[in-house]
Amino acid sequence: MNQDEFVETIKKLRAMIDSGQHSACPCPKTKCEWHGNCHDCVMIHRFNGDHVPNCLQPILTEKIRELARAAELLVEPKPMTTDAMWDYVEAVAPRRKK
């Protein structure tokens, strides 16, 4: 990201904050003393280190789901190239002898 792109990103973030569009606390724990006070809520969760605040769990869950999907694809063994394929390569494009 270059400087101009960074400035545009900051402008978009400022506009989003000014709009108040995302200001409602999505946490289902409405009786919590810190409900709606994101700064203090996140600080408490960081201090305790026991779990991620409820409002961030859907984001984290989706990231973990994507990572798990990618890992499953990467850890599955690729099919072995058959001897017949290697024989064909040797027949049509023999290895150069040094």
NORPE-V142730 format. One record per pair of residues at least 12 apart in sequence whose C-alpha atoms are under 6 Angstrom apart, sorted by the first residue. I is the first residue (numbers start at 1). GAP is how many residues later the second one is. D is the distance in Angstrom with one decimal. If there is no record, write none. Layout:
BEGIN
i->{I,I}
gap->{GAP,GAP}
d->{D,D}
END
This chain:
BEGIN
i->{26,27,27}
gap->{29,27,28}
d->{5.7,5.6,5.1}
END
